[in-house]
Amino acid sequence: MPDDAREASLRAYTELRRRGQPDPSAFEAAVTVLRCRYPQVAPKEARFMVADWIGDGPEA
């Protein structure tokens, strides 16, 4: 997956959490961003990808 999708999804998640949105809402928004950019990614796969990205933490 290109880095732009990862960056956009993580940016959505991070900004929503920073603004006080609950984790599930921010997570779903990040999944939606990924699927808007790459609609061929299945919903379940997109959720796993975003969860993995969030779990990785910020890039060094």
Residue pairs with C-beta under 8 A, 6 or more apart in sequence:
1 34
1 38
1 41
1 49
4 37
5 33
5 34
5 37
5 38
6 53
8 33
8 34
8 37
9 30
9 31
9 33
9 34
9 50
9 53
10 30
10 53
10 54
12 26
12 29
12 30
12 32
12 33
13 26
13 27
13 29
13 30
13 50
13 54
16 25
16 26
16 29
17 23
17 26
21 29
27 47
27 50
27 51
27 54
30 50
30 53
30 54
31 43
31 46
31 47
31 50
34 41
34 46
34 49
34 50
35 41
35 43
35 46
38 46
41 49
